[in-house]
């Protein structure tokens, strides 16, 4: 088997990830390209993969019933959402009251 590249879809297990690998093939009858997705369980020794990461998988000996791949490298990290810092007062009413106070003082 040759190495494959896919996207991590689950990392809820310890030292294991589920990777979705897409492949395209040509359908001769309809003369169209068809996309198929295969999901593989892979061993992640460092446990550093997150959902959305693009990873390269190498085949290895069977590590468990479903794990026959190992994460060779993380090609691209997923962009993580970082919420903006909240104001001291929370809630929409506090924000409108704060705006009204600044308008009246100005």
N, C-alpha and C positions, 0 to 999 in steps of 0.2 A: 504494500500500500504506500501511497505517496502522502506527503504532508498536505494538510488542508487548512484553509483560512475561514474563520467564521466569527459570529458575534455571540458574546456571552448573554444568555437569556435567564440564567438562574445561578445564584451562588449561595444558596441557603444551607448547603451541606459543608461539613468540615473538610477542607482540602480537596473538594470536588466542585466542578462547575458543569453546567449544561451549555453546550455551544450549538447554535443553529448554523448549518453550512448550506448555502444556496448553490445550486448548479443549474446551468442552462443547457438544454439540448434541443436539437432541431427536430420537429415533427414533420416527416416527409409528406404525410397525407394532407395536412392543412398548411404546409409551408410556413409555419410559424415557430418561433422559439418559445419553449415552455420552461417555466421556472419551477423547480422542485426543491424542497427544504428537508434536510435530514438533521436530526438532533442527536448529538453524541455527548456522552458523559466523559469528562476528562479529569485527570489528576492534576491538581494545582498545589504543589508542595509548599510554596511560600504563602498560599492563601491570600494573594494580593489582587486577584481579578475581581472587577465589579461588573454589574449589569451594564451592557452597552459597549464594553471593551471589545476591540477587534484583536483576536488572538490567532496564533499559528499553532496547530496541533500536529504532533508527531505520533505515529503508531508505536505501540510498545506491547509487551507481553500482557496477558489478561491480569488486571489488578483486582478485579471483583467480577461479579456476574455481568455487569453492564459497562464497566470501565476498561477500555482497550486503547485509550489515547492519553497522552500527556501534554500539558501546555508547554510548548517550546519557548515562546516569547510573546509578550504583549506588544502588538504592532502599533495600536493607537488607543489611548485612554479615552473613556467617555467623559463628556463635559458634565460636571456635577453642578446642580443648581444651588446657589448660595443666596438665601433670602437677604434683602437689604436690612441694615440695622434698624430696629424699631425705635420710635420716639420714646421719651420718658413716660408720657401718658399713653395709655393704650385704648383702643376702641375708636369707632368713627365719631362718637359724640365729643370725645376729648379733642380730637383733631379739629373739628369744626369750632369748638369753643376756643381752642388755641388760635385759630385763624381769626376769629371775631375779636379776640383780645389784641392781636397785632394790628388789625384794621382800626380799632377805636383809639389806640395809642398813637397811631401815625397821623 
